[in-house]
């Protein structure tokens, strides 16, 4: 484990981190320490995957999306974009689902709010944000989506968040929890959160 990762874990978990190769030491970790170690590993993996995708597709544009969405080194499943609400909640701008038209049974659909069709730059933002959800499912949080999307598009997380908020507000996405600060009226908007 590199020294930066060890320090990050020590700060978040409150104790020294054993080397991952030492299975006995890993078994002695508390649930909180294991979760922190797992979250650190997931963030590092998401960042590394976004760096690979950025190297291949930067700048990611609407014209490059079809190739990107079928690249198994970047996206776990082939993805087809559909400009329909699907099972999307009012606080969502996108929602992944199974692609029942895919004969292999492996394909996914990314439902996007219909208003995005007229704004290709917003489609890119929505896709960049949703790739972690498509790849890894319910373990992904809004923070993971921001990290991946910002890295993929070569932006700082704050700038990516600002652009996603502008896109969500422009599409009429409602706040999930109006009492919490966030985009527009507030709240989160990740596709898989209900």
matplotlib code that plots the C-alpha trace (Angstrom):
import matplotlib.pyplot as plt

x = [0.0, 1.5, 2.2, -0.4, -3.1, -2.0, -2.1, -5.6, -6.8, -5.2, -7.0, -10.4, -10.2, -8.1, -5.5, -2.6, -3.3, -1.9, -0.5, -3.4, -1.3, -1.5, -4.9, -4.7, -4.2, -7.1, -9.4, -8.5, -9.7, -13.0, -16.0, -15.4, -11.7, -12.6, -15.3, -12.8, -10.2, -12.8, -14.0, -10.4, -9.8, -13.0, -12.2, -8.7, -10.1, -12.8, -10.1, -7.8, -10.7, -11.6, -7.9, -7.9, -11.1, -9.9, -6.7, -8.7, -11.5, -10.6, -12.2, -15.3, -18.0, -21.4, -19.9, -17.5, -20.1, -21.3, -17.7, -17.0, -20.2, -19.2, -15.6, -15.2, -12.1, -14.2, -17.7, -18.5, -21.6, -22.5, -24.8, -27.6, -28.9, -32.7, -34.2, -37.2, -38.1, -38.1, -38.5, -36.7, -37.8, -38.5, -35.0, -33.2, -31.8, -30.7, -31.5, -29.7, -31.5, -31.3, -31.3, -33.9, -33.2, -29.6, -29.5, -26.5, -28.4, -25.4, -26.4, -27.6, -29.8, -29.2, -32.6, -32.1, -34.6, -35.9, -34.8, -31.2, -31.5, -31.4, -28.2, -25.4, -23.0, -25.4, -25.7, -21.9, -22.2, -25.0, -23.2, -19.9, -21.8, -23.6, -20.8, -19.9, -23.5, -23.7, -20.4, -20.8, -24.4, -25.8, -22.4, -21.8, -22.6, -22.9, -19.4, -18.1, -20.0, -18.5, -15.0, -15.3, -17.1, -14.7, -11.7, -13.1, -13.8, -10.6, -12.4, -12.1, -14.9, -16.3, -16.6, -18.1, -20.6, -21.5, -22.1, -24.1, -26.3, -26.8, -27.8, -30.1, -31.7, -32.1, -34.0, -36.3, -34.9, -36.6, -34.8, -34.7, -34.5, -35.4, -34.2, -30.6, -28.4, -27.5, -28.5, -31.3, -33.7, -31.3, -30.7, -29.0, -29.8, -27.9, -29.7, -29.8, -30.8, -34.5]
y = [0.0, 3.4, 5.9, 8.4, 5.8, 4.6, 8.1, 8.7, 5.5, 6.3, 9.7, 8.3, 5.0, 6.2, 3.5, 2.0, 0.0, -3.4, -4.4, -5.9, -9.0, -9.8, -11.6, -12.1, -8.4, -7.6, -9.9, -7.9, -4.6, -3.3, -3.0, 0.8, 0.3, -2.3, 0.0, 2.9, 0.7, -0.4, 3.1, 4.3, 1.4, 2.1, 5.8, 4.9, 2.4, 4.8, 7.5, 5.1, 3.9, 7.6, 8.3, 5.5, 6.7, 10.3, 9.2, 7.4, 9.8, 13.3, 15.5, 13.4, 14.7, 13.5, 12.2, 10.0, 8.7, 5.6, 4.3, 5.1, 3.4, 0.2, 0.2, -2.7, -1.1, 1.9, 0.6, -2.8, -3.3, -2.0, 0.9, 2.3, 5.8, 6.3, 9.7, 8.6, 8.8, 5.0, 4.5, 7.8, 9.6, 13.4, 14.1, 12.2, 13.2, 9.7, 6.1, 3.0, -0.2, -3.5, -3.4, -6.1, -5.6, -6.7, -10.4, -11.1, -10.1, -8.0, -4.7, -1.7, 1.3, 4.7, 6.5, 10.3, 13.1, 13.8, 17.5, 16.4, 15.3, 19.0, 19.6, 17.2, 18.8, 17.9, 14.3, 14.0, 15.3, 12.9, 9.9, 10.9, 11.1, 7.8, 5.5, 4.4, 3.5, 1.5, -0.2, -0.9, -0.4, 0.5, 0.8, 4.0, 7.4, 10.9, 11.6, 8.6, 9.9, 13.4, 12.0, 9.8, 12.3, 15.2, 13.0, 11.7, 15.2, 16.7, 19.1, 19.9, 18.2, 21.6, 22.6, 19.3, 19.6, 23.1, 21.9, 18.9, 21.2, 23.6, 20.6, 19.2, 22.6, 23.2, 19.9, 20.6, 18.0, 18.3, 18.3, 14.9, 16.4, 20.1, 20.8, 19.9, 22.2, 21.2, 21.9, 24.4, 23.8, 21.3, 17.6, 14.9, 13.6, 10.4, 8.0, 4.9, 6.7, 6.3]
z = [0.0, -0.9, 1.8, 0.7, 0.8, 4.2, 5.6, 4.0, 5.6, 9.0, 9.0, 8.0, 10.0, 13.0, 13.1, 11.1, 8.0, 7.4, 4.0, 1.9, 1.3, 5.0, 5.2, 8.9, 9.5, 7.2, 9.3, 12.4, 10.9, 12.2, 9.9, 9.7, 8.7, 6.1, 4.6, 4.6, 2.8, 0.3, -0.4, -0.9, -3.3, -5.2, -5.6, -6.8, -9.3, -10.6, -11.0, -12.9, -15.2, -15.9, -16.8, -19.3, -20.9, -20.9, -22.7, -25.4, -26.0, -24.8, -25.6, -25.2, -27.6, -28.6, -31.8, -29.9, -27.4, -29.5, -29.7, -26.0, -24.9, -26.7, -25.5, -23.0, -21.5, -20.5, -20.0, -18.5, -20.7, -24.2, -23.7, -25.9, -25.2, -25.1, -24.8, -22.8, -19.1, -18.5, -14.8, -14.0, -10.8, -10.9, -9.3, -12.0, -15.4, -16.3, -15.3, -16.4, -17.2, -18.9, -22.7, -23.6, -27.3, -26.9, -28.0, -25.7, -22.6, -21.5, -22.9, -20.9, -21.8, -20.4, -20.3, -20.6, -20.2, -23.7, -23.4, -23.5, -27.1, -28.1, -26.1, -27.1, -24.6, -21.8, -23.1, -22.6, -19.1, -18.2, -19.7, -17.9, -14.7, -15.0, -16.2, -12.6, -11.9, -15.2, -14.4, -10.6, -9.6, -6.2, -4.4, -6.3, -4.7, -6.2, -5.0, -7.1, -10.1, -9.7, -9.4, -12.5, -14.6, -13.8, -14.5, -17.7, -19.0, -17.7, -15.2, -11.6, -9.6, -8.7, -12.3, -13.3, -10.5, -11.6, -15.2, -14.1, -11.9, -14.9, -17.0, -14.3, -13.7, -17.5, -17.8, -15.0, -12.6, -9.2, -5.9, -4.2, -0.8, -1.0, 2.5, 1.5, -0.6, -4.1, -7.6, -8.2, -5.4, -3.8, -3.4, -5.2, -8.7, -9.3, -11.6, -9.4, -6.1, -5.3]

ax = plt.figure().add_subplot(projection="3d")
ax.plot(x, y, z, "-o")
ax.set_aspect("equal")
plt.show()
